[in-house]
Amino acid sequence: MVATMSSTEPSSAVDRAILDAARACVAEFGVRRTTLTEVARRAGVSRPTVYRRWPDTGSLVADLLVRELREIIVDTAPSTGTARARLVGAIVGGGSMIRRNPLFAKIFRADADVMQTYVFERLGRNQRALIDLFADGIRQGQADNSIRDGDPQHLAAMLLLISQSAVQSASAFAVVLDSDHLDAELTHALDGYLTPGDPGPR
C-alpha cells in the first residue's frame, strides 16, 4: 500500500519541531485554544518562523492531522497478503489506534464542532489525503485482482465514510459493540465491500 498522504510533508527539522509543538498544544488545550504564539514558544522558534510556514492555526492543525493519520496508517498496515487485505488491515488497525490516540480524543471532546464541520459540511485536508491514500491501495488491489472494479476515488470515499463513522461513533455504541467486536465487524464490512463479485450500483 502506498504510504504517501500529502505533498506538504515536513521537509526540515524546524517543520517537524513546529508540528511536534502543535501536537502538544492541541493535546493539552484543543484546537480552538491553540495559538501560533504558544506553538512558536514550545518549538523554540520565532513567531515569524511559524507564520512563514503556516499563516494560521487552522492550516497548521490540518497538516498536523495529515501527519498523524499518515503515521498511524503506515504503522498499522500489514506487510503481507493481498492489496485488499493490507488496505483493510490498515484502515481497521488505524481506526483502532485513532480511537485510543490522545490527540484525536482531545479533538473529539473539546472541538466537536470542528469535527462536525469536516464530517457534515466539507471535506478537510486530512480526509482528502486519506481518500488519496485509500485510492492508491485500491488501484493496487485492482491490479492484483483482489479488489473489484470501480472508480478508485469513489470506492475510497465510501471506505472513508464507513470507517470514519465507526471511529467517531464507537463510544456511543460501546454498550452493544465493544472495541474488539467493532474491529471485527468493520473488517467484514470493508472486506465485503471491496471483494470482487460485488457489482455495486449500475
Rosetta silent file (secondary structure, phi, psi, omega in degrees, C-alpha in Angstrom):
SEQUENCE: MVATMSSTEPSSAVDRAILDAARACVAEFGVRRTTLTEVARRAGVSRPTVYRRWPDTGSLVADLLVRELREIIVDTAPSTGTARARLVGAIVGGGSMIRRNPLFAKIFRADADVMQTYVFERLGRNQRALIDLFADGIRQGQADNSIRDGDPQHLAAMLLLISQSAVQSASAFAVVLDSDHLDAELTHALDGYLTPGDPGPR
SCORE:     score description
SCORE:     0.000 S_00000001
   1 L     0.000  130.512 -177.937    0.000    0.000    0.000 S_00000001
   2 L   -64.036  133.580 -173.199    1.440    3.363   -0.977 S_00000001
   3 L  -108.646   41.117  174.949    2.458    5.279    2.133 S_00000001
   4 L  -118.942  135.057 -176.839    2.205    8.876    0.940 S_00000001
   5 L  -124.690  -13.646 -173.368   -0.613   11.104    2.059 S_00000001
   6 L  -158.455  144.016  174.999    0.410   14.680    1.405 S_00000001
   7 L   -82.537   -3.006 -177.977    2.674   16.801   -0.741 S_00000001
   8 L  -105.782   29.133 -179.734    3.241   19.056    2.295 S_00000001
   9 L   -60.000  137.410 -177.594    5.190   16.516    4.309 S_00000001
  10 L   -53.022  131.678 -173.612    7.591   18.266    6.722 S_00000001
  11 L  -111.174    0.008 -177.516   10.917   18.845    4.959 S_00000001
  12 L  -147.226  165.221  177.671   13.105   20.174    7.770 S_00000001
  13 H   -63.662  -32.468  178.585   13.876   19.784   11.437 S_00000001
  14 H   -65.596  -45.785  177.434   12.204   23.165   12.047 S_00000001
  15 H   -56.489  -45.975 -177.440    8.970   21.985   10.384 S_00000001
  16 H   -65.806  -38.561  178.855    8.977   18.846   12.500 S_00000001
  17 H   -64.275  -40.134  179.126    9.661   20.821   15.694 S_00000001
  18 H   -66.041  -44.054  179.103    6.743   23.155   14.954 S_00000001
  19 H   -65.517  -38.146  176.694    4.390   20.261   14.231 S_00000001
  20 H   -62.860  -41.111  178.515    5.521   18.473   17.394 S_00000001
  21 H   -66.078  -40.174  177.742    4.829   21.639   19.395 S_00000001
  22 H   -62.598  -39.768  178.627    1.421   21.995   17.738 S_00000001
  23 H   -60.439  -44.695  179.987    0.620   18.402   18.662 S_00000001
  24 H   -62.864  -40.626 -179.649    1.459   19.074   22.294 S_00000001
  25 H   -66.149  -46.093 -178.863   -0.692   22.224   22.326 S_00000001
  26 H   -64.640  -41.187  179.466   -3.708   20.564   20.714 S_00000001
  27 H   -63.456  -31.321 -178.714   -3.451   17.561   23.032 S_00000001
  28 H   -88.062  -43.045 -170.657   -3.374   19.909   26.035 S_00000001
  29 H  -108.974  -21.473 -168.866   -5.697   22.740   25.010 S_00000001
  30 L    91.454  169.080 -176.079   -7.711   21.577   21.995 S_00000001
  31 L   -65.592  -47.584 -171.800   -7.745   23.177   18.559 S_00000001
  32 L   -62.328  -34.087 -176.480   -9.618   26.359   19.472 S_00000001
  33 L   -94.990    2.425  176.167   -7.275   27.362   22.292 S_00000001
  34 L   -82.596  131.702  178.910   -4.074   26.581   20.416 S_00000001
  35 L  -121.205  152.804  178.104   -2.241   29.692   19.204 S_00000001
  36 H   -66.382  -28.995  177.626    0.695   30.096   16.857 S_00000001
  37 H   -62.996  -45.776  179.609    2.409   32.177   19.550 S_00000001
  38 H   -68.959  -37.395  177.262    2.325   29.276   22.006 S_00000001
  39 H   -60.853  -45.872  179.747    3.371   26.828   19.293 S_00000001
  40 H   -60.401  -43.200  179.939    6.377   29.014   18.452 S_00000001
  41 H   -60.776  -45.837 -178.208    7.348   29.239   22.113 S_00000001
  42 H   -69.921  -30.248  179.324    7.212   25.478   22.600 S_00000001
  43 H   -80.225  -12.980 -179.053    9.077   24.829   19.360 S_00000001
  44 L    73.847   31.953  178.956   11.818   27.260   20.366 S_00000001
  45 L  -129.040  168.649  179.433   11.447   29.377   17.226 S_00000001
  46 L   -78.450  158.653  176.938   10.263   32.904   16.481 S_00000001
  47 H   -60.317  -42.716  177.881    6.667   33.684   15.565 S_00000001
  48 H   -58.739  -31.195  177.668    7.685   34.846   12.054 S_00000001
  49 H   -62.510  -40.851  178.109    9.293   31.434   11.507 S_00000001
  50 H   -70.254  -45.550 -175.868    5.937   29.782   12.136 S_00000001
  51 H   -64.585  -30.091  177.181    3.928   32.344   10.151 S_00000001
  52 H   -65.869  -27.604 -177.598    6.163   31.908    7.098 S_00000001
  53 H   -95.330  -40.777 -178.386    5.211   28.248    7.024 S_00000001
  54 L  -133.710  118.273 -175.255    1.602   28.315    8.284 S_00000001
  55 L   -72.900  -19.707 -178.679   -0.486   31.516    8.088 S_00000001
  56 L  -154.946  169.658 -177.918   -2.980   30.439   10.741 S_00000001
  57 H   -62.979  -38.020 -178.493   -3.727   27.779   13.322 S_00000001
  58 H   -58.637  -44.706 -179.287   -6.205   26.000   11.037 S_00000001
  59 H   -68.975  -34.988  177.896   -3.639   25.301    8.329 S_00000001
  60 H   -66.971  -46.028 -179.897   -1.079   24.139   10.895 S_00000001
  61 H   -64.759  -37.251  178.183   -3.528   21.787   12.595 S_00000001
  62 H   -59.829  -46.106  178.678   -4.632   20.431    9.208 S_00000001
  63 H   -67.235  -34.427  176.417   -1.046   19.500    8.344 S_00000001
  64 H   -61.728  -45.485 -179.130   -0.561   18.080   11.833 S_00000001
  65 H   -66.394  -36.985  175.521   -3.572   15.793   11.421 S_00000001
  66 H   -60.457  -45.254  179.420   -2.372   14.677    7.992 S_00000001
  67 H   -62.348  -43.765 -178.143    0.991   13.763    9.522 S_00000001
  68 H   -63.457  -44.967 -179.780   -0.666   11.975   12.443 S_00000001
  69 H   -65.912  -41.256  178.691   -3.006    9.993   10.192 S_00000001
  70 H   -58.274  -47.840 -177.662   -0.200    9.092    7.799 S_00000001
  71 H   -64.166  -39.322  179.728    1.929    7.713   10.612 S_00000001
  72 H   -64.412  -48.298 -178.171   -0.977    5.738   12.074 S_00000001
  73 H   -63.192  -44.619 -179.301   -1.957    4.170    8.742 S_00000001
  74 H   -64.138  -41.246 -177.895    1.636    3.310    7.824 S_00000001
  75 H   -66.857  -28.968 -175.284    2.331    1.840   11.270 S_00000001
  76 H   -99.612   -6.554 -178.051   -0.749   -0.396   11.161 S_00000001
  77 L   -69.409  124.984  175.655   -0.611   -1.546    7.522 S_00000001
  78 L   -61.400  149.529 -178.210    0.123   -5.302    7.272 S_00000001
  79 L   -94.820   -7.996 -179.394    3.246   -6.106    5.273 S_00000001
  80 L  -129.751  169.294  179.391    1.916   -9.307    3.710 S_00000001
  81 L    99.263  177.908  178.535   -1.228  -10.522    1.980 S_00000001
  82 L   -67.613  165.628  176.909   -3.215   -9.206   -0.946 S_00000001
  83 H   -60.693  -35.135  177.633   -3.580   -5.494   -1.503 S_00000001
  84 H   -63.547  -45.685 -179.506   -7.171   -5.802   -0.236 S_00000001
  85 H   -63.068  -40.218 -179.962   -6.037   -7.457    2.986 S_00000001
  86 H   -67.652  -41.285 -179.441   -3.343   -4.834    3.513 S_00000001
  87 H   -66.111  -48.362  179.461   -5.734   -1.956    2.853 S_00000001
  88 H   -62.086  -43.143  178.701   -8.481   -3.306    5.108 S_00000001
  89 H   -61.033  -39.733  179.550   -5.942   -4.117    7.817 S_00000001
  90 H   -67.038  -41.750 -178.518   -4.504   -0.614    7.648 S_00000001
  91 H   -68.157  -47.614 -178.505   -7.932    1.046    7.869 S_00000001
  92 H   -67.340  -45.222  178.378   -9.221   -1.116   10.717 S_00000001
  93 H   -64.629  -39.891  177.898   -5.946   -1.014   12.623 S_00000001
  94 H   -64.751  -41.503  177.753   -5.630    2.709   12.023 S_00000001
  95 H   -61.439  -40.062  178.620   -9.175    3.317   13.226 S_00000001
  96 H   -63.432  -41.420  178.618   -8.464    1.369   16.401 S_00000001
  97 H   -67.756  -38.581  179.232   -5.351    3.450   17.057 S_00000001
  98 H   -61.912  -39.338 -179.945   -7.205    6.703   16.367 S_00000001
  99 H   -63.066  -26.480 -179.886   -9.833    5.773   18.961 S_00000001
 100 H  -100.302   -4.528 -174.713   -7.037    5.432   21.531 S_00000001
 101 L   -75.047  124.059 -176.679   -4.947    8.365   20.281 S_00000001
 102 H   -64.106  -29.551  179.163   -4.860   11.203   22.867 S_00000001
 103 H   -66.168  -50.188 -179.783   -4.661   13.894   20.185 S_00000001
 104 H   -69.293  -34.729  177.475   -7.831   12.794   18.410 S_00000001
 105 H   -60.342  -41.524  178.587   -9.542   12.059   21.730 S_00000001
 106 H   -64.544  -42.473  179.705   -8.934   15.653   22.774 S_00000001
 107 H   -64.551  -42.965  179.318  -10.310   16.988   19.485 S_00000001
 108 H   -61.322  -37.090 -177.976  -13.406   14.782   19.732 S_00000001
 109 H   -79.784  -47.514 -169.778  -14.026   16.018   23.304 S_00000001
 110 H   -93.145  -21.513 -173.313  -13.058   19.692   23.109 S_00000001
 111 L  -132.390   49.679 -178.221  -13.700   20.579   19.486 S_00000001
 112 H   -59.439  -33.979 -179.355  -16.731   18.564   18.424 S_00000001
 113 H   -68.715  -30.567  175.565  -17.934   21.446   16.260 S_00000001
 114 H   -64.765  -45.722  178.659  -14.653   21.399   14.347 S_00000001
 115 H   -64.251  -37.904  179.788  -15.129   17.709   13.612 S_00000001
 116 H   -62.191  -38.104  177.706  -18.760   18.334   12.663 S_00000001
 117 H   -59.622  -46.289 -178.425  -17.648   20.882   10.070 S_00000001
 118 H   -68.547  -35.715 -174.448  -15.327   18.360    8.455 S_00000001
 119 H   -79.795  -43.774 -170.258  -17.820   15.480    8.638 S_00000001
 120 H  -105.251  -19.013 -173.058  -21.076   17.154    7.626 S_00000001
 121 H  -112.162  -37.101 -179.967  -20.197   20.354    5.766 S_00000001
 122 L  -159.761  161.913  176.265  -16.997   19.905    3.800 S_00000001
 123 L   -82.934  130.931  175.426  -14.032   17.636    3.275 S_00000001
 124 L   -86.091  169.796 -179.460  -10.962   18.595    5.253 S_00000001
 125 H   -60.168  -38.579 -179.069   -7.390   18.273    4.041 S_00000001
 126 H   -67.226  -35.360  178.180   -6.863   15.184    6.174 S_00000001
 127 H   -68.269  -41.495  177.755   -9.915   13.476    4.673 S_00000001
 128 H   -63.055  -37.891  178.269   -8.787   14.219    1.129 S_00000001
 129 H   -64.253  -40.415  178.007   -5.369   12.831    1.983 S_00000001
 130 H   -65.939  -40.973  177.908   -6.957    9.629    3.293 S_00000001
 131 H   -59.495  -43.848  178.788   -9.103    9.272    0.164 S_00000001
 132 H   -63.342  -41.407  179.091   -5.976    9.582   -1.987 S_00000001
 133 H   -64.426  -46.916  178.896   -4.157    7.026    0.161 S_00000001
 134 H   -61.881  -39.655 -179.578   -7.060    4.567    0.061 S_00000001
 135 H   -62.504  -37.227  176.499   -7.372    5.057   -3.711 S_00000001
 136 H   -61.875  -44.427  178.033   -3.713    4.093   -4.158 S_00000001
 137 H   -64.437  -35.863  178.412   -4.336    0.894   -2.218 S_00000001
 138 H   -65.820  -41.879  177.685   -7.467    0.211   -4.289 S_00000001
 139 H   -61.010  -39.844  177.575   -5.522    0.559   -7.541 S_00000001
 140 H   -65.040  -39.303  178.134   -3.000   -1.961   -6.242 S_00000001
 141 H   -68.000  -35.367  175.910   -5.842   -4.309   -5.319 S_00000001
 142 H   -68.557  -31.918  178.548   -7.424   -3.946   -8.743 S_00000001
 143 H   -70.919  -34.584  178.930   -4.046   -4.762  -10.281 S_00000001
 144 L   -97.639   10.913  175.266   -3.702   -7.991   -8.268 S_00000001
 145 L    65.322   21.649  176.587   -7.431   -8.788   -8.738 S_00000001
 146 L   -95.867   -9.884  178.764   -8.190   -8.730   -5.017 S_00000001
 147 L  -124.527  138.713 -175.761  -10.407   -5.624   -5.265 S_00000001
 148 L   -65.267  163.247  176.300  -13.431   -5.257   -7.512 S_00000001
 149 L   -66.377  156.748  178.486  -13.628   -2.879  -10.450 S_00000001
 150 L   148.130  161.054  178.849  -14.796    0.672   -9.890 S_00000001
 151 L   -63.926  119.513 -176.839  -13.531    4.215   -9.742 S_00000001
 152 H   -56.847  -36.398  179.371  -10.785    4.137   -7.061 S_00000001
 153 H   -67.677  -38.513  178.864  -11.729    7.591   -5.775 S_00000001
 154 H   -65.851  -47.350  179.375  -15.393    6.594   -5.436 S_00000001
 155 H   -62.589  -40.524 -179.259  -14.541    3.379   -3.620 S_00000001
 156 H   -64.900  -39.904  178.476  -12.042    5.211   -1.415 S_00000001
 157 H   -62.332  -40.061  178.885  -14.609    7.850   -0.462 S_00000001
 158 H   -68.636  -37.574  175.549  -17.048    5.133    0.626 S_00000001
 159 H   -58.724  -41.814  179.805  -14.320    3.413    2.666 S_00000001
 160 H   -66.820  -41.924  178.313  -13.742    6.706    4.459 S_00000001
 161 H   -58.224  -45.385 -178.979  -17.461    7.240    5.074 S_00000001
 162 H   -66.084  -49.164 -173.037  -17.777    3.781    6.616 S_00000001
 163 H   -72.002  -38.224 -179.446  -14.599    3.900    8.687 S_00000001
 164 H   -69.305  -31.927  175.006  -14.932    7.461    9.995 S_00000001
 165 H   -63.584  -42.127  179.564  -18.468    6.692   11.155 S_00000001
 166 H   -63.948  -40.559 -179.246  -17.150    3.657   13.029 S_00000001
 167 H   -68.691  -48.367 -172.702  -14.389    5.694   14.665 S_00000001
 168 H   -74.854  -24.991 -178.788  -16.492    8.695   15.636 S_00000001
 169 L  -102.408    5.219 -173.621  -19.494    6.717   16.890 S_00000001
 170 L   -58.099  -44.276 -176.321  -17.539    3.967   18.659 S_00000001
 171 L   -66.523  -35.505 -179.879  -18.091    5.286   22.181 S_00000001
 172 L   -66.855  -31.756 -176.747  -21.852    5.675   21.670 S_00000001
 173 L   -98.411    5.165 -174.486  -22.166    2.067   20.501 S_00000001
 174 L   -60.924  -26.037 -178.391  -19.734    0.568   23.030 S_00000001
 175 L   -69.881  -22.183  178.771  -22.566   -0.888   25.101 S_00000001
 176 L  -116.975  -13.244 -176.668  -23.511   -3.209   22.241 S_00000001
 177 L  -145.177   91.674 -178.501  -20.276   -3.311   20.231 S_00000001
 178 L   -71.568  176.767 -170.632  -17.055   -3.253   22.206 S_00000001
 179 H   -57.846  -45.923 -178.087  -13.723   -2.361   20.626 S_00000001
 180 H   -64.906  -43.115 -179.147  -12.737   -5.888   19.554 S_00000001
 181 H   -70.966  -33.643  176.049  -16.131   -6.672   18.043 S_00000001
 182 H   -61.865  -44.515  178.604  -16.270   -3.300   16.314 S_00000001
 183 H   -61.169  -40.835 -179.459  -12.933   -4.031   14.643 S_00000001
 184 H   -65.414  -44.564 -178.900  -14.158   -7.471   13.587 S_00000001
 185 H   -70.202  -36.726  177.053  -17.413   -6.161   12.123 S_00000001
 186 H   -64.981  -37.595  176.222  -15.672   -3.242   10.386 S_00000001
 187 H   -59.916  -46.388  178.774  -13.250   -5.735    8.830 S_00000001
 188 H   -61.466  -42.540 -177.348  -16.184   -7.753    7.460 S_00000001
 189 H   -64.309  -47.462 -177.663  -17.883   -4.621    6.146 S_00000001
 190 H   -70.584  -41.785 -179.102  -14.827   -3.245    4.343 S_00000001
 191 H   -64.811  -42.878  178.760  -13.641   -6.604    3.044 S_00000001
 192 H   -64.194  -37.833 -179.732  -17.096   -7.473    1.711 S_00000001
 193 H   -64.596  -35.074 -174.517  -17.425   -4.076    0.040 S_00000001
 194 H   -92.177  -16.625 -173.388  -14.122   -4.472   -1.812 S_00000001
 195 L   -64.902  132.855  176.189  -14.278   -8.166   -2.701 S_00000001
 196 L   -56.621  146.804 -178.057  -14.628   -8.912   -6.451 S_00000001
 197 L   109.084  -19.949  172.779  -18.030  -10.254   -7.387 S_00000001
 198 L   -86.668  108.946 -173.748  -19.960   -7.366   -5.799 S_00000001
 199 L   -72.559  -19.850 -178.858  -21.190   -5.498   -8.867 S_00000001
 200 L    66.646 -174.471 -178.468  -22.158   -2.383   -6.965 S_00000001
 201 L   -69.294  147.994  177.827  -24.599    0.203   -8.418 S_00000001
 202 L  -110.679    0.000    0.000  -25.138    0.371  -12.168 S_00000001
